[in-house]
Amino acid sequence: MVDVLFLQETKKVGVADELVKSIWPYDDLEYMSVDADGFSGGILCVWKASVFSLAKCCSLRNFKILSGMILPCFNCAFINVY
């Protein structure tokens, strides 16, 4: 069972809901992405909303930081680096 998925090198600008739903087998999902720059880069973070509650996020072209809580009460941060 997967609760969090981080992908790098998506090569996508503007990740569509349909794409995320095609690679994530659960209806329970939230996601954030960083757009690719031309034909390189791109980051996608997907997680179960029932497992991780997002409080803050920060990103630049080559990383995404997700800060929040693994439910019910564990504060944490995830970093997806390209």
C-alpha positions in Angstrom: 0.0 0.0 0.0 1.3 3.4 -1.0 0.4 6.5 1.0 2.8 9.1 -0.6 4.3 9.1 -4.1 7.0 11.5 -5.3 8.0 11.6 -9.0 10.8 13.6 -10.7 11.3 14.3 -14.4 7.6 14.4 -15.2 8.4 16.6 -18.3 4.9 18.2 -17.8 3.7 21.7 -17.6 0.4 21.8 -15.8 -0.3 18.3 -14.5 -3.9 17.4 -15.3 -6.2 15.7 -12.8 -6.7 12.8 -15.3 -3.0 12.1 -15.4 -2.7 11.9 -11.6 -5.8 9.7 -11.3 -4.3 7.4 -14.0 -1.2 6.7 -11.9 -2.8 6.8 -8.4 -5.0 3.8 -7.6 -7.0 5.4 -4.9 -9.9 8.0 -4.9 -8.4 9.5 -1.7 -5.8 11.9 -3.1 -4.3 15.3 -3.1 -1.4 16.4 -5.2 0.9 19.3 -6.0 3.4 19.7 -8.9 6.2 21.9 -10.1 6.2 22.5 -13.9 8.9 21.3 -16.1 11.2 23.8 -17.8 11.1 22.9 -21.5 11.7 19.2 -21.9 13.4 18.7 -18.5 12.4 18.7 -14.9 9.0 18.6 -13.4 8.0 17.3 -10.0 4.8 15.6 -8.8 3.8 14.8 -5.2 0.7 12.7 -4.6 -0.6 11.6 -1.2 -3.7 10.2 0.5 -5.6 13.0 2.1 -6.7 10.6 4.9 -3.0 10.0 5.8 -1.3 13.4 5.4 -2.8 16.8 6.0 -0.9 19.6 4.2 -0.4 22.8 6.2 2.3 24.7 4.2 4.3 24.2 1.0 7.3 25.8 -0.7 8.8 25.2 -4.1 11.3 26.3 -6.7 12.0 24.8 -10.0 14.0 21.8 -8.6 12.2 21.0 -5.3 8.9 20.9 -3.5 8.6 20.9 0.3 5.3 19.8 1.9 4.8 20.5 5.6 2.0 19.1 7.6 0.8 16.3 9.7 0.7 12.6 9.3 -2.7 11.8 10.8 -3.6 11.7 13.6 -0.8 13.8 15.2 2.7 13.5 13.8 4.1 16.8 12.4 6.5 16.3 9.5 7.9 17.6 6.3 8.4 15.9 3.0 10.9 17.1 0.4 10.9 16.1 -3.3 14.1 17.1 -5.0 15.0 17.0 -8.6 
